[in-house]
Amino acid sequence: MVGPFEGKTNLSIVVMDDFKLILELEFLQDTRTVILPHVDSLMMLRANPCIIPTLAGRTGAKNLSAMQFEKRHKRNEPSYLCTLRFEEIEQASGPILGVIKKLLKEFEDVMPDELPRKLPSKRAVDHEIELVPGTKPLARAPYKMSQPELVELRKQLKEILESGIIEPTKSSYGASVLFQKKADGSLRMCCDYQALNKITVKNKYPIPLVADCFDRLSRAKYFTKIDLRSGYWQVLTRLREHELYAKVSKCSFAQETISFLGHIVERGRIRIDPKKVQAIEEWRPLSNVHDLRSFLGLANYYRRFVKGHSEIARPMTDLLKKTETWDWTPNAK
């Protein structure tokens, strides 16, 4: 018997100092046990489903200074030293590394440290925004900004104005500006075109499914990722041809493992980025159907990575039925 769970299994008798019983992997698979570390529980789905709280014993381990360690060592007290050593592993090697270095040298002009202060050459097509007939010009008031954001706004506007990317206008249209913090801490200026998008004639071009993109990587061994400074994905020759520029610090070439669209892509394997899983594990307790829909919307995106996802989520999806009243049971947790 484990908590409220009762059943039969074969056990091996061995001498153990710290544990009375160890549940092996085969037992967890047979009972369809799911570990829920964020709520300190186990969920057993076989036969009579149940939730079993787990208790983590406190340890007396603590960090020691050099002086404390020396004193304990003299008293012959058991102490342990743990170290972490970081190594940068260059995955591509030999002929492949040589090809990559040659390629980067050949196309270093499309990966400059800073964008050229000029407009690209005239394209074969002049794009325009087609509006829904009968709509009126839209102008939105600016968003409230902090003093550092205002300083950054003036700086970036001055740079693109002097480079000729933008020019003064008396147009009847206007969009608000906001900032998004980048991974390196700098600010990315974004224009809020939501209002304009609502009155724009939509281009119904089919966008590839993310799942299909991942399926095409099944036999790949090396992966390359290019991050453009401003624009969409292109290969290097196209970048040069159309004067598009990549940010080399965010690019990866001939890697055996890369992060792509919230996933970790490896040879013959795709898994969820741990950073994305953390958001699900740290989700606040659900208190109503609206919160439940939001949680399931995120969790369902990763259902192809969870064996038995539908069965695990059934106690929650049952709560979405109109005939059900809200009851956040242990099974739903």
N, C-alpha and C positions, 0 to 999 in steps of 0.2 A: 504494500500500500504506500503510495506517495501522495500525501495530502488527501484530497477527496477521491483520488484515482485508485482503483483496485484492479488488479490483473495478475497474470502469471507470466513468468519469464525465467530463462535459465541463467543462473549466476555462477561466477567463478569465485572460489574462496581464496583470498590472498591476505597477507598481513599488511595492514595499513595503519599509519600513525595518526593521521589527521581526519580521515573520513570513515564513516560507517558504511557508505554505499556509493558507488560510482556508476552512473547510468551511461552505458556505452552508446556509440553512434547507432548501432543496429536497433537498440531499444527505442531511441528517439525517432528513428525512421518508421519503425513498426507502429508506434503510437501517434505518428504524425505530430510530433511535438514542435512547437514554434517558440523560440526564445524571444522574450520581450524585455530587453535590457532597460528601456526607458521607463518601465513601470515595475521593474524588479519582479517579474513573473514568468511562468511557463504556461503555455496554452496547449493542452492535449486535445486533439480533434478526433481520435479514434474512439469508437464505441460511444461512451458517454462523455461528450466534450466538457471540459472543465478548465478553470484557471487556478494555478497553484502559485501562491506567493513564494518568493525566494528570499532567503536571509543571507546577507553578506556579512561574514564575521569581520570584526575590526582587527586590524593588525597593529602591532606596536612599532612598526618600522618608521623611521624618521631620518631626515638628512643630518649628517654630522659634519661639524667643522673639522679642520685638520687637527686642531688641539684636542677636540673631543675624541676623535678617532684614536689618537695616540694614547690617551688615558685608558680607553676601553681595551686597546691592544695590550697595554701593560697588565691589565686585570684579566687578560685571557678571555674577554667577552667576545662572542661571535659577532662579527661585523662583515659587511659585504660592500664591495666597491663596484659600481656600474659606470661604464663609460659609453659614450656614443661617438662614433667616428663617421664623418660624412665624406663620401667620395663621389666625385663627378665622373660618371661613366659615359664615355663617348661610344654610343651604340654602333654607329657606322664605322667600319674599319677596313683596312686593306684597299682593294680596288674601288669599293663603293665610296669610301671616304675621299679618295683622290678625285673621283668624278664629281662629288658634291662640291669640293673646294674649287675645282675648275669651273663648275657651273655658277657658283656664287661670284667668282671673280669676273666671269664673262658678263653677268647681269648686275654688277654692283651699281650701275647707273639707275636701276629701277628700285633700289633699296637705299636711298640717301638718308642721312641723319635728319635732314629737314626737307620739307616740301619746297620745290622751286617757287619763287615769288612771281608767278606768271600764270596766265590761263593756258590750258592745253591748246593744241592746234584745233582748227575748225573740223568738226566731224562731218561724215557723209550725211547725217540726219540731224535736223534741228528739232529737238523735242519741245512739245508744248503741252500744257494742261488743259484738257477739254472739259468744260463745265456743263452741268445739266442745264438745258435750255430754260430761261426764265429766272435763273438765280441772280441774286444781287451780290455786289462785292462785300466781302467780309473783312472786318478789322477788329482785332482783339487788343484789349488793354494789356500793358506789360504786367508780369508777375512781380510780386514784392521780392526783393533780393537783399541779402546781407551786404555789408560794406565790402568785404573781400570779393564777393561775387560781382559787385558793380565794377570794382577795379579790374577784375579779370575780363568782364564783358567789354569794357572800353579797350583793353589791351588787344583782345582777339579781333574786335571790330576794326581797330586801327590797322592791324596786320593785313587782314584780307582786303581792306579798302585800299591800302597802299599797293598791294600786289595786283589790284585790278580784278579780283575775283568777284567783288560786289561793287556797286556804284550807287550814289545817292538817287533817290526816286521820290516822286510825288504820287505814287500809285494809290488807288482806293483800297487796296488790299493790305492787310497787316497781320502778322502772327507773333505770338508771345515767344519769349526766349527763356529757357531754363537750363540748368547745369546738371550733369551727371558725373559723379566722381569715378575716375578710371582706377584700375588696379594699382597704378603707380602713385596715386594720390592727386594727380593733376585733374583739371576740370574739362569735361567735354561740353562744348556749347551745342544745344539742341533747339531746333525751332519746332514749336507745337503747331502742327498743321492738321490737327484733328478736325477743326471746323471746315477747312478747305477740302479735306478728304471726303466729307459727307456730301459735298455738292459736285464732286469730280466724277466724270464718267469712268467707271471701273474697267481696267484692262483684265479680261478674264483669262489670263494666261495660267495654265495649270502648273502649280508648284510641286516638285517631286516630294513624295512622302519620305520622312526621315527614316522610317523602317526600311524602305527600299534602298536608300543610300547605304545603310549599314550592311544590308544583305550583299551588296556588290563588293564589300571589303572582305568577304569570307576567305578568299585564297591569297590575299595580299600579305606580304611579309614586311615591307618597309612602307612607312607613311610619311607624307609631306603635307604641311599645313602652312598656308600663306595668309597673312593678315594685312589687308590694304589699309593705308592711312585714311583714305576717304573713297569708298566705292565698294563694288562687289567682287566676288572671287574671279580671278583670271589666271591664266598661265603666264610664265615669264615673257615669252615672245609677244603675247598680246599686251602685256603691261607696257613694254617698250614701244610697241606700235601705236598705242593710244595714249601714251604719256600718263600712265597710272603708276602709283608708287606704293611699295610695300614697306611695312615696318619690320625690319630684320630682327629686332629683339623679340618679336612675338611670333616669328616664323619657326617652323620645324622642318628639317630635311632628312629624309631616309632614316626616320626613327622607328624602332620596333614597338614603341608605346607612345601614344599621344592622347591628349584630351580633346574631344571633339563633340560639340553640341550636348554638353552635359553627360558625356559618356567617356569611358576609357577604352580606347581601341587598341587591341593587341593582335598578334598573329593568331588567327583561328579563334579569337575570343573577343567579346564585347561585354563590358560590365558597366554598372552605374557609377558615376563619379561620387566618391564618398561625401563630398561637400553637398551634393544634392540630397543624399540619404539623410544627412544630419538634419535638414529642415523638416523631414517627416518624423524623425525620432523625437525631435524637440517640440512637436506640435502641442499647443495648449489643449487641455481637456475639452471635449466637445459638449455643448450644452443645448443645442437645438438642431433642427433639420438643416438650416442654412449653413451652419458651421460644418455639418457632416458632408453636405454636397461639396463644399470647398475642399475638404480633406480628400474625399474620394476622387475629385477631379484631378488632384495632383498624384495621388497614389495609383490611380488607374493607368496613368501614363507609363508607369514602369511594370505593368502587369505581366508583360512577356518575360520579365526577369524573375518572377516569383512563381515557383511551382505550387499549383493548387490555389492560385490567387482568388478565384471565385469562391471557393469553399471557405477560405480564411475570411474573406470580406462579407460573407453571407449575413452574419448577425447585424452588420451595419447597413447593408443594402435592404434588408427587411424593414428597417426603420424608415425607409423612404416611402413605403407603401401608405396610401391614404387611409387604409383600414387600421394601421398600427398607431398606437399612442407612443409618445416619446418615453422610453425607459432604457437608460444607459446601464445595461446589465454588465456583469463581469465578462461574459462572452464577447460582448461588443467591444469592451476595453481591450 
